[in-house]
Amino acid sequence: VNVTSATNIAITNANIGAAGSYQVYVQTAAGSSNRSTSFNVVAAAPTITGMSRSPNNPIGGQPFNFTVSGSNYNTTNAQVFFRGPGCPTNDSCVVTGLNRTSTSLNGAAVLATGSFTVQVRNGPTGTPSNTWSFNVN
């Protein structure tokens, strides 16, 4: 903790385990602690670092399996969604039945022929990840 002025402090390298609302209490040298304030910690958005598909070049209208690799995936509610032909919005082509870890999401999809992007979000209202592009033949 670094006291930057009479009314400001800076907390660096704090390891807070989960997103949520927290309270900070300031205690004087005399032990007085009647002031507090709350702050919110927002979970980091997911990040995609790679995607594999089987078959590697999916065929339009046929099922394919995929693994989206990355970080900051919530193991209970991470969602994979596709954007491209037949998938015009973030809610059009959300994959169900995913196998989830904090670094990979495995599932299956059937998409039309065309160019697509895939993204990940933690829950239906989570901040979307970066995009990863691929083609369906």
Residue pairs with C-beta under 8 A, 6 or more apart in sequence:
1 9
1 10
1 11
2 9
2 10
2 11
2 12
3 9
4 10
9 26
11 24
16 22
16 41
18 41
18 43
19 40
19 41
19 42
19 43
20 40
20 41
21 38
21 39
21 40
21 41
22 38
22 39
22 40
22 41
23 36
23 37
23 38
24 36
24 37
24 38
24 39
25 33
25 35
25 36
26 33
26 35
26 36
27 33
43 72
43 74
43 122
43 126
44 72
45 72
45 121
45 122
45 126
45 127
45 128
45 129
46 70
46 71
46 72
46 73
46 74
46 78
46 120
46 121
46 122
46 126
46 128
46 129
47 70
47 71
47 72
47 129
47 130
48 68
48 69
48 70
48 118
48 119
48 120
48 129
48 130
48 131
48 132
49 69
49 70
49 71
50 68
50 69
50 70
50 132
51 66
51 67
51 68
51 69
51 118
51 132
51 134
52 66
52 67
52 69
53 64
53 65
53 66
53 134
54 64
54 65
54 66
55 64
57 135
57 137
58 64
58 111
58 134
58 136
58 137
59 113
59 136
59 137
60 111
60 112
60 113
60 114
60 136
60 137
61 110
61 112
61 113
62 110
63 108
63 109
63 110
64 108
64 109
64 110
64 111
65 106
65 107
65 108
66 80
66 106
66 107
66 108
66 109
66 118
67 104
67 105
67 106
68 80
68 104
68 105
68 118
68 120
68 132
69 103
69 104
70 103
70 104
70 120
70 129
71 102
71 103
72 102
72 122
73 100
73 101
73 102
73 103
73 104
73 105
73 120
73 122
74 100
74 102
74 122
74 123
74 126
75 100
75 101
75 102
76 100
77 122
77 123
77 126
78 98
78 100
78 105
78 120
78 121
78 122
78 123
79 94
79 95
79 98
79 120
79 121
79 122
79 123
79 124
79 126
80 94
80 95
80 98
80 105
80 107
80 118
80 119
80 120
81 87
81 90
81 91
81 92
81 93
81 94
81 95
81 118
81 119
81 120
81 121
81 128
82 92
82 93
82 95
82 109
82 111
82 116
82 117
82 118
83 89
83 90
83 92
83 93
83 116
83 117
83 118
83 119
83 131
84 111
84 112
84 114
84 115
84 116
84 117
84 136
85 111
85 112
85 113
85 114
85 115
85 116
86 92
86 93
86 111
86 112
87 93
87 111
87 116
90 119
90 121
90 128
91 124
93 109
93 111
95 107
95 108
95 109
96 107
97 107
97 108
98 105
98 106
98 107
99 105
99 106
99 107
100 106
105 120
111 136
112 136
113 136
113 137
114 135
114 136
115 133
115 134
115 135
116 133
116 134
116 135
116 136
117 131
117 132
117 133
117 134
118 131
118 132
118 134
119 128
119 129
119 130
119 131
119 132
120 128
120 129
121 127
121 128
121 129
